[in-house]
């Protein structure tokens, strides 16, 4: 797909859900250092947006209450635009990692840890901006009216009841996360930015409560109340005593805690988990695929002179490509071709083995359908469910024998040891003449979970030492001599 096509692409609601899942998982996979750095950046961005809001709404009483707040809301949307385009980590959107938790891609502890790091980073970013703004003395603009506006906004936020603050927090992050969700509909940066404006303008103009914005806004009011010079109070005709309730304890208990809890409910539950229940949960239930948790019992029938202390854990590929059961057949084929593979294990959302998909399955299906592909066909429709899996602690010599020797053909006997076929050939001759059909790639399980795969190539590579030194090393030695 060309870049112009990608920029003009719009996704359906189901495709948006897939984008949301990638978004949620990517947040949990970032390193702590990157998460904190991006969170500091986002905290500063939201603070800058509130500065814009204060400037726009200062002295706009004549414009009317609604229009003034709407203009401020449009100005504040700059904060989320900066975060979406520049990649900042904002707590109120990071709660969408609840989707990755619902998919069992991350643990509950990992989700809470991610939230905590982002929340802390946002606070640090807000405080850094607060120091700069206070040093700049912005509160004295417009004859102190800018600072007075900031004081009134901050004080108003502390006059909600706990229930009101909680409910306003829910409404706020419902809109913020819907704004983020709208950005999943397009790959175009301009479109993403435009999508955030109206939901943000609505939550700001309606007075809904955003915990990260409040981390900057209320402390700004506290700083002005405590450190503004007497000249400021004379210009505005007010006194510091009128804003005595602007203090840290009141801020944390009456605003920050209930608003934060409300933001979590509004974003993680009403947007993240609600969409997951609508779009993803029915698919997971419909698939109803049994997981493969048992391994094939592999034991050698022949004494080996080769080192037998090598186990599959030592040689397996720990990062194999995998397919999902819900992936379409064309997408699965493209995935295999892109990685130069002809087969791959199929896993569920928890990474557990549920089947195996191969080029052979595709070719047989095409032959049966006269080479007319079935529309809407998925991996789950073609994959093999009777999968041979081995244990992570199986020995190399046992797996090597399993791949090339069929014990039933080698020793054709009944369970009571009575021969069912007689042959004058030796055991070695029978081994060389038999036709064995075994998989080329074996999934490897540990305690029922797939941890890798081992192919004939890995087995051959591990057995290479029995032939002595690699050829290149021997040749180099001769040339040196």
C-alpha positions in Angstrom: 0.0 0.0 0.0 1.4 3.4 -0.9 1.8 6.2 1.7 -1.0 8.2 0.1 -3.4 5.2 0.3 -2.5 4.6 3.9 -3.1 8.3 4.8 -6.6 8.2 3.2 -7.5 4.9 4.8 -10.5 4.8 7.2 -11.1 1.8 9.5 -14.4 0.1 10.3 -15.5 -0.1 14.0 -14.1 -3.7 14.1 -10.8 -2.6 12.6 -10.8 0.3 15.1 -11.1 -2.3 17.9 -8.0 -4.0 16.5 -6.1 -0.7 16.5 -7.3 -0.1 20.1 -5.8 -3.4 21.1 -2.5 -2.5 19.5 -2.6 0.9 21.3 -3.3 -0.7 24.7 -0.6 -3.4 24.4 2.0 -0.9 23.1 1.5 1.2 26.3 2.2 -1.8 28.5 5.3 -2.9 26.5 7.2 0.4 26.8 10.2 0.5 29.2 9.8 2.3 32.5 12.2 5.1 31.4 10.3 5.7 28.1 6.9 5.6 29.9 8.0 8.1 32.5 9.6 10.5 30.0 6.5 10.5 27.7 4.3 10.9 30.7 6.3 14.0 31.9 5.9 15.4 28.4 2.1 14.8 28.4 1.7 16.4 31.8 3.4 19.5 30.5 1.2 19.5 27.3 -2.0 19.4 29.3 -0.7 22.2 31.5 0.1 24.3 28.4 -3.4 23.6 27.1 -4.9 25.0 30.4 -2.8 28.1 30.1 -4.4 28.6 26.6 -7.8 28.0 28.2 -7.2 30.7 30.9 -6.0 33.2 28.4 -9.0 32.7 26.0 -11.6 32.9 28.8 -10.1 35.8 30.7 -12.2 39.0 30.2 -14.7 37.2 28.0 -17.7 37.7 30.2 -19.5 39.9 27.6 -19.3 37.0 25.1 -21.7 34.9 27.1 -21.1 32.0 29.4 -21.5 29.2 26.9 -19.6 30.8 24.0 -16.8 31.8 26.3 -16.4 28.2 27.7 -16.7 26.7 24.2 -13.9 28.9 23.0 -11.8 27.8 26.0 -12.6 24.2 25.2 -11.4 24.5 21.6 -8.2 26.1 22.9 -7.7 23.3 25.5 -8.0 20.6 22.7 -4.5 21.7 21.8 -3.2 19.5 24.7 -4.7 16.3 23.4 -3.6 17.0 19.9 0.0 17.4 21.0 -0.2 14.2 22.9 -1.8 12.2 20.0 0.7 13.5 17.4 3.8 13.7 19.6 3.2 10.4 21.4 2.9 11.5 25.0 1.6 9.2 27.7 -1.5 10.6 29.4 -3.0 8.8 32.4 -6.6 9.3 31.2 -5.9 7.5 27.9 -3.5 4.9 29.5 -6.4 3.4 31.3 -7.4 1.9 28.0 -4.7 -0.8 28.8 -7.7 -2.4 30.4 -8.3 -3.9 26.9 -4.9 -5.7 27.0 -5.8 -7.0 30.5 -9.2 -8.2 29.3 -7.4 -10.0 26.4 -5.1 -11.5 29.1 -2.1 -10.1 27.3 -0.9 -8.4 30.5 -1.5 -9.1 34.2 -3.7 -6.9 36.4 -0.5 -6.0 38.3 1.2 -4.9 35.0 -1.8 -2.7 34.2 -1.8 -1.0 37.5 2.0 -0.5 37.3 1.6 1.2 33.9 -1.1 3.5 35.3 1.1 4.4 38.3 4.1 5.3 36.2 2.1 7.4 33.8 0.2 9.1 36.7 3.5 10.0 38.4 5.1 11.2 35.2 2.1 13.4 34.4 2.4 15.0 37.9 6.1 15.7 37.4 5.4 17.3 34.0 2.7 19.5 35.5 4.9 20.6 38.4 7.8 21.5 36.1 5.5 23.7 33.9 4.1 25.2 37.1 7.5 26.3 38.2 8.2 28.0 34.9 4.8 29.7 34.7 5.1 30.9 38.3 8.6 32.3 37.6 7.2 34.1 34.5 4.5 35.8 36.5 1.8 35.1 34.0 -0.9 35.6 36.7 -0.3 39.4 36.4 -1.4 39.6 32.8 -4.4 41.8 32.0 -4.0 43.8 35.2 -4.1 40.6 37.3 -7.4 39.4 35.7 -5.6 36.4 34.2 -4.5 35.3 37.7 -7.9 36.0 39.1 -9.5 33.8 36.5 -7.1 31.0 37.4 -7.9 31.4 41.1 -11.7 31.2 40.4 -11.3 28.2 38.2 -9.1 26.4 40.8 -11.4 27.3 43.7 -14.5 26.1 41.8 -12.9 22.7 41.3 -12.7 22.3 45.1 -16.3 23.1 45.8 -17.8 19.8 44.4 -19.0 17.1 46.7 -17.2 13.8 46.5 -20.0 12.3 44.4 -20.1 15.2 42.0 -16.3 15.1 41.5 -16.5 11.4 40.9 -19.3 11.7 38.4 -17.7 14.7 36.6 -14.5 12.5 36.4 -16.5 9.7 34.7 -18.0 12.1 32.1 -14.7 13.7 31.4 -12.7 10.5 30.6 -15.7 9.1 28.7 -15.2 11.9 26.3 -11.3 11.9 26.3 -11.2 8.2 25.6 -13.8 8.5 22.9 -11.7 11.2 21.4 -8.7 8.8 21.4 -11.0 6.0 20.0 -11.9 8.2 17.1 -8.2 8.6 16.2 -8.2 4.8 15.6 -10.4 5.4 12.5 -7.7 6.8 10.4 -3.9 6.6 9.8 -3.8 10.3 8.7 -2.2 12.6 11.3 -4.4 15.6 10.4 -7.5 13.5 10.7 -6.4 12.2 14.1 -5.9 15.7 15.3 -9.2 16.9 14.1 -11.0 13.9 15.7 -10.0 15.0 19.2 -11.2 18.6 19.1 -15.0 18.3 19.6 -15.0 15.7 22.4 -12.4 17.7 24.3 -14.2 21.0 23.7 -17.3 19.4 25.1 -15.8 18.1 28.3 -13.9 21.3 29.0 -16.8 23.7 28.3 -19.2 21.5 30.3 -16.9 21.6 33.4 -16.1 17.9 33.6 -13.1 17.0 35.7 -9.7 15.8 34.3 -7.2 14.6 37.0 -4.1 15.5 35.0 -5.4 19.0 34.1 -6.3 19.5 37.7 -2.7 18.5 38.7 -1.6 21.8 37.1 -4.7 24.0 37.4 -5.3 23.7 41.2 -1.6 23.9 42.2 -1.4 27.0 40.0 -4.2 28.6 42.1 -2.5 27.5 45.3 0.8 29.1 44.2 -1.0 32.4 43.3 -2.9 32.4 46.6 0.3 31.9 48.6 3.0 33.8 46.7 1.3 36.6 44.7 2.5 40.0 45.9 0.3 42.5 47.5 0.2 44.5 44.3 -1.7 41.7 42.6 -4.4 41.7 45.2 -4.7 45.5 45.0 -5.1 45.3 41.2 -7.8 42.7 41.3 -9.6 44.1 44.4 -9.5 40.8 46.2 -7.6 39.3 49.1 -5.7 36.0 49.7 -8.2 35.2 52.5 -11.0 34.8 49.9 -9.1 31.8 48.5 -8.0 30.2 51.8 -9.6 26.9 50.9 -7.0 26.5 48.1 -4.7 24.2 49.9 -3.0 20.8 49.1 -5.1 18.7 51.5 -8.4 20.1 50.2 -7.2 19.5 46.6 -6.2 15.9 47.2 -9.2 14.8 49.2 -12.0 16.9 47.6 -10.8 16.7 44.0 -7.8 14.6 42.9 -8.8 11.3 44.5 -12.5 11.2 43.4 -11.8 12.7 40.0 -9.0 10.1 39.4 -11.3 7.3 40.3 -14.0 8.7 38.0 -11.5 9.0 35.2 -10.6 5.3 35.6 -14.3 4.3 35.4 -15.1 6.5 32.5 -12.1 5.4 30.4 -11.2 1.9 31.4 -14.7 0.6 31.9 -17.2 2.7 29.8 -14.9 3.0 26.8 -12.2 0.3 26.9 -14.0 -2.7 28.5 -17.4 -1.7 26.9 -16.0 -1.8 23.4 -14.1 -5.0 24.2 -17.4 -6.7 25.3 -19.1 -5.5 22.1 -16.5 -6.4 19.5 -14.0 -8.8 21.0 -15.6 -11.0 23.7 -18.3 -12.5 21.3 -15.5 -13.6 18.9 -13.6 -15.3 21.7 -16.7 -17.1 22.8 -17.6 -18.1 19.3 -14.3 -19.6 18.6 -14.5 -21.9 21.6 -11.2 -23.5 20.6 -9.7 -26.1 22.9 -6.1 -25.5 23.9 -3.4 -28.1 23.5 -1.6 -28.6 26.8 -0.3 -32.1 26.6 2.9 -33.3 24.9 3.8 -36.5 23.0 5.7 -39.0 25.0 9.1 -39.4 23.3 11.7 -42.0 24.3 14.6 -43.5 22.4 14.7 -47.2 21.5 18.4 -47.2 20.8 21.4 -46.5 23.0 23.2 -43.4 21.8 26.9 -42.5 21.8 26.1 -38.8 21.2 26.0 -36.4 24.2 22.4 -36.8 25.5 22.5 -33.9 28.0 21.2 -31.5 25.3 17.5 -30.7 25.8 15.1 -28.9 23.5 15.1 -25.8 25.7 18.7 -25.3 24.7 18.1 -25.3 20.9 14.5 -24.2 20.3 13.4 -21.0 18.6 11.9 -18.9 21.5 10.4 -16.3 19.2 8.6 -18.1 16.4 6.0 -16.5 14.2 2.4 -17.4 15.3 -1.0 -16.9 13.8 -4.3 -16.2 15.5 -7.3 -18.4 15.0 -9.4 -15.4 13.9 -6.9 -14.3 11.2 -8.3 -14.6 7.7 -6.6 -17.1 5.4 -5.2 -14.5 3.0 -3.7 -12.6 5.9 -2.2 -15.8 7.4 -0.6 -16.7 4.0 0.8 -13.2 3.7 2.2 -13.5 7.2 3.9 -16.8 6.4 5.3 -15.5 3.1 6.7 -12.3 4.7 8.6 -14.5 7.2 9.7 -17.1 4.6 7.8 -19.9 6.4 5.4 -22.6 5.2 3.8 -23.3 8.5 3.2 -21.8 11.9 1.6 -22.6 15.3 -1.8 -21.1 16.0 -2.3 -19.5 19.4 -5.2 -17.9 21.3 -5.0 -14.4 22.9 -3.2 -15.9 25.9 -0.5 -17.3 23.7 -1.6 -20.9 24.3 -1.4 -23.5 21.5 -4.7 -24.3 19.7 -3.6 -25.6 16.4 -1.2 -25.6 13.5 -1.6 -24.0 10.1 0.5 -24.9 7.0 0.8 -24.3 3.3 -0.3 -28.0 2.9 -3.7 -27.2 4.5 -4.2 -24.3 2.1 -3.3 -26.3 -1.0 -5.5 -29.2 -0.1 -8.4 -26.8 0.6 -7.9 -25.0 -2.8 -7.8 -28.3 -4.6 -11.1 -29.4 -3.0 -12.7 -26.0 -3.9 -11.5 -26.1 -7.5 -9.1 -23.3 -6.7 -11.9 -20.9 -5.8 -11.2 -19.5 -2.3 -14.0 -19.6 0.2 -15.0 -16.0 1.2 -14.4 -15.1 4.8 -12.4 -18.2 5.5 -10.2 -18.0 8.7 -7.3 -19.9 10.1 -9.5 -21.7 12.5 -11.4 -23.3 9.6 -8.2 -24.8 8.1 -5.8 -25.4 10.9 -4.9 -28.9 12.2 -6.1 -29.4 15.7 -4.4 -32.8 16.3 -1.0 -31.2 16.9 2.2 -33.1 18.0 3.8 -31.0 20.7 7.0 -31.8 22.7 8.1 -30.9 26.1 10.8 -28.3 26.7 12.9 -30.8 28.7 12.8 -33.6 26.0 16.3 -34.7 25.0 17.7 -33.9 21.6 18.5 -37.5 20.8 14.9 -38.5 21.6 13.4 -35.8 19.3 15.9 -36.7 16.5 14.8 -40.3 16.7 11.1 -39.3 16.8 11.5 -37.2 13.6 13.0 -40.0 11.5 12.0 -43.3 13.0 8.5 -44.9 13.1 8.7 -47.5 15.9 5.6 -49.3 14.6 7.2 -49.9 11.3 10.6 -50.6 12.8 9.2 -53.1 15.3 5.9 -54.4 13.9 4.5 -56.2 17.0 1.3 -56.3 19.0 1.0 -55.0 22.5 1.8 -58.5 23.7 5.1 -58.6 21.7 3.9 -60.9 18.9 5.4 -60.0 15.6 2.8 -59.0 12.9 5.2 -58.9 10.0 8.4 -60.8 9.4 11.4 -59.4 7.5 14.9 -60.6 6.7 16.2 -57.0 6.8 18.3 -55.8 9.7 17.0 -53.0 12.0 19.2 -50.5 10.3 18.0 -51.6 6.8 14.4 -51.3 7.9 15.1 -47.9 9.3 16.6 -46.6 6.0 13.8 -48.1 3.8 10.8 -47.0 5.8 8.6 -44.1 4.8 8.1 -41.8 7.8 5.7 -38.8 7.9 6.4 -36.5 10.8 6.0 -32.8 11.2 8.9 -30.5 10.1 8.1 -28.1 13.0 7.2 -29.1 16.5 5.7 -26.7 19.1 7.4 -26.8 22.4 5.4 -26.7 25.6 6.3 -25.9 29.2 3.7 -26.5 31.9 1.0 -26.5 29.2 2.0 -23.2 27.6 3.8 -22.8 24.3 7.3 -21.4 24.8 8.8 -21.9 21.3 9.2 -24.3 18.4 11.9 -26.6 17.2 12.4 -27.5 13.5 14.5 -30.1 11.7 16.9 -27.3 11.0 17.5 -26.6 14.8 17.9 -30.4 15.4 20.4 -30.7 12.5 22.3 -27.7 13.7 22.5 -29.2 17.2 23.7 -32.5 15.9 26.4 -31.0 13.6 29.1 -31.5 16.3 29.1 -35.3 15.9 30.9 -34.7 12.5 33.7 -32.8 14.0 34.7 -29.2 13.3 32.9 -27.1 10.7 34.3 -27.4 7.2 35.2 -23.7 7.0 37.4 -24.0 10.1 39.2 -27.1 8.8 39.9 -25.3 5.4 41.2 -22.2 7.1 43.5 -24.4 9.2 44.9 -26.0 6.0 45.5 -22.7 4.3 47.3 -21.3 7.4 49.5 -24.4 7.5 
